[in-house]
């Protein structure tokens, strides 16, 4: 029987170690990307990871299926802290984000974290923000609404599905600030349990307007219960071309619940640009167009540096308004 000498044994071990290291390097090079959804399965962030990840693989933007990891906690804060503190240079990591992410950053809900601690890759779809009134309301346009508030701030109350200081509350305040109205603390807002309740409040005459998202008003619009006097998008929403944007009525406000991604701050510019390109490929695909149609989203594509600038401006505006209405100090 052949026996290994000490030298033979050590040579074998080193070769084995070398081969293992080689496999480790190969494994790292072809490692599947991971998308973290900062919430439980179901809902917007989970949808973003699963749909965008699936389409990336289906269209060949990535060569392996994207692994989805659900990381609920702190309204997205647990995932944000994990990325900043533990995975700052993970080039294979993408994280689902939305307007809720920027609102919470602006209001310091993530305990000192800032938008500059990650890199926002882009958004490729959105649930458009809307402002609606009852079908029989005397307010025929967004300008009518703004002028009524300017004349008597207490004469118009809004209902919305978010709490005081949440994104629904902030939407009409953005419009009013754009219109030169500064005393926004006098604007009445009632936070209720979802968009349907906000519409019920408005149709019933308890409030004069509702603020929410397009997906919340579609059925009420079809039934003739309400009129949407403004959609808060860059362009009119496909399928709802008769509803004017706030911008075309003279108020340069875009407020949508966008669906997008961020990545760790410490990755290279090259890797960031690669992720931006992959996200753009998804945005341009027929599969994503169908996913948006199936889930009530409107086109909203801002990718790369253009999107980072948008996020920075949004955080700044929301922070300022949140201070004005007393949500934060």
N, C-alpha and C positions, 0 to 999 in steps of 0.2 A: 504493500500500500504506500502510495506517495505521501510524504509528510511535508508540510509547509515549514520552512525555516522562519525565524522571527523576521528576517528581512523580507522574505516572500509575503508573509502575513501583512506586514506594514505596507508593502507596495500595493497589495490587493486592496487594503483599506483606503489608501489614498486615492487609488483609481476609482473605487466605489464612491468615495466622497466627491471626487471630481465629476463623475457621471451624474450623481445626485444634484450637484450644483448646476450642472448643465441643464438638467430637466427643470430645476427651479427657475432658471433664467428664461427657458422656453415657455414655461407655464406663465410667468409674469408677463412676457411679451404678448401672449395671446389671451390673457385673462379677460373674461367677459366684463362688460361695463355693468355698473350697479346704479340703479335709480332709487333714491330714498324718497318715500312718500311720508311726510311728517304727520301722519294720521293713520287711523285704523283703515282696513279695507273698505272700499266704498267712498263716495264723496269726490270732491274736486281734485285733491292732490293725488289720490290713488289713481283716478282716471288719467291724470296727466302722465304719470309714470308708465302706466300700463299701455295706454294708447300710443304715446310717443315712442316708448321703447319697442313696442311690437312693430310699428311702422318703420322705425330705423332698421330693424332686422329684415323685415319683408322687402324693403327697397334696396337692401345691400349697403346701407350707410355704415353698419357694423357687421362683423363677420360671425358673431355669436349672439344668441338671444340675450337681451338686457335683463339682468336679475333685478327684481323689485323687492325692496325691503321696507316694511311699514315700521315707522318709528314715531308713534304718537307721544304727545306730552307737551304741555305748555303752549298749546296753540301753535305749534311749529318751533317753539323755543328749544326743545330738547335736541331736535335734529340740527338746528342752527348752531347751538353750542358744541355739539359733537363734531361738526364739520370744522368749526373754527379752532377748537382745542385739540382735537385728536386726529383729524384727517385733512389738515390744511394743504398738504401737497399730493393728495390722492388724485392722480390724473384720470383715473377710470371712474370717478364718482360724479354723478349728476343728481340734483335735488329738485323736486317739484316745488314750485312757488306760485303765488297769485297775488292779487291786490291785498289780501289779508296779510301777507308777509310784509309788504311795505307799510301798511297801516300800523301793524304792531311794532315794527322797527321805529316808525315815526313817533309812536306814543311810549317808547321805552318799555314795551311789554316783555322784551327779551333781556331785561336786567343789564342794561349797559352795552349791549351789542349794537353795532352800527352797520349800515348797508355797505360800508367800505371794507368790511372784513371778509366778504366773499365777492365773487364776480358774477354778475347777472348776465347770463348768456343771451336770453331773448324770450319773447312771448310770441305765440303763433295762433292764438285764438282768444276770444273773449266773450263773456256774457255782457252785452251792452247795458250801460246804465241808462235809466229812463226817468223822466218826470211826467206824471200823469195826473189828470183831473177827472172828475165825474163827467159822464157824457153830457149832462145838462148844465155844466158849469159855465158861468159867464166869462171865465178866463179862457180866451181862445188861442193864446200863444204864450210862449215863454216870456216875451216882453210884457204882456199883460200881467203875468205873475210877478215879474220883477218890479214893475211899476206899482203894483198894489202893495207890495211889501215896503217899497221906498216911501210910499205915501202914509202907510200905517202898518208898521212891522207886526203888530199884534193881530192883524186882520187875516193872516194866512198861517195855518198850522199844517205841518207835514206829518205824515205817518210813514214809517219805514220798518223793515224787518230786522234791522240791527239795533243794538243798544245805543244810548246816547253817546256820541263820540265815535260810533262805528262808521263804516264806509257809506251806508245809506244816508246817515245824518250829514255827512260831509259833502255829498254830491250837490245839493242845492246851495250850500254855503260857498262852494267853489264858483258857482254861477254868479251868486250875489257879489262876491269879491271882485269878479271880473267886471261886473256892472258898476263898480265903484261904491257899493254899499259896504260900510265898514262895521256897523254896529250889529254884528251877527249874533251876539248874545241875546238879542231881542227876538230872534226868529224862533218860533215855537216848533218843537219836534217831539213826536210821541213814538217811542220804540215799542213795537208789538212783536208777536210771535210769528214772524214770516211775512212774505209779500202778500199772500192772500188776505191775511188779517188787515194789512195796511190798506189794501184796496177796499175791503169791506168798510173800514173806517171812513174812507173818502167817499165812496158811493152813498154811504148812510148820512153824509153831511157832518160827521163829527170832526173831520179835517177837510181842508180845502184842496189838498194835493197829496200824492204819494210819491215816494222816491224809492226806487228799487232797480231790479234787473229785467231785461226783456223777457227772459224765460218765465218770470213770475206773472207777467201781464198778458201773455198771448191769448189764453182762453177767455179772459175778461174782455179783451179787445175784440175778439171774434164775436162775443155775445152782445157787444154794443154797450157794455156797462161803463166804459171809460174812454177817454181820449188821451193818447200820448202826445204831449205838446212838444217834447224834445227827446231825442236820443243822443247820448253823450259819447259819440264816436267821431272819428275823422270824416267818415262818409256815411251816407244813408245805408241802412241795413238791408241786405238782399231779402226780398220777400215782404219788406215793410217800407217800400220806397216812398210811400206817401207821408211818412213821418220825417219832419225836418230835423237836422242836427242842431245842437246848440250853436255850433260854430257858424252855420249859415244864417243864424238869427242874430249874430253879432257878439256871441259870448264864446271865446276861444277856450273851451273846456272839453277835455276828453277824460271820462271817468268810466272805466270798464273793469269788470272782474276778469283780468287777463289770466291766461294759463301759460306758464313758462318754466324756465329752469335757471338755477344758479349752480356754480361750481366752486371748489375751494380757491381761496385767494392765491395760494402758493404755487399753483400750477403754472407752467410756462405760457408765454403768449402764443407760441405755436400750438400748444394743446388747446388753449382757449379758442383759438381760431378754428381748429378742427371741430370742436363741439358746436361752434356757431354754424359752420358749414353743414354739419349733420342735421342740425335743427332746421336750417333753411331748406335742406332737401325734403324734410318731412313737410314743411309748410307748403312746398311746391307740388306735393304729391296728390294724386287723385284720392288715395286712401284717406289722407287727412281731411280733404274737402268733404268726403262722405262722413267721416267721424264727426266733423263739426255740424253737418246737416242733421245727423242722427241724434245729436246731443244739444241742439239749440244754441250753438256758438256761432259768432260772426267772425269774419276775417279780421285779424289784428296782428300784423306781422312787424315786429321790431326786433332785429337780431344784431348782436355784437355791440359795438360802441354806441350806436344810436339808442339801443335799449338801456344801457347803463346810464346815459344822460337823462333819459325819461324817468328812470327809477330815482335817481338823485333829486330831480326836480319835484317828483311826487312826494318823496319823503319830506323834503323841505316844506312844501305847501301844507301837507297834512300836519306836520309838527307845529307850524305856525297857527293853523286853525284850531288845533287841539288845545293849544295854550289859550287862545282867545275865548274858547267856550268853556274853559276850566276843566277839561278832561285831564290835562297834565299841568304841572307847575312851570 
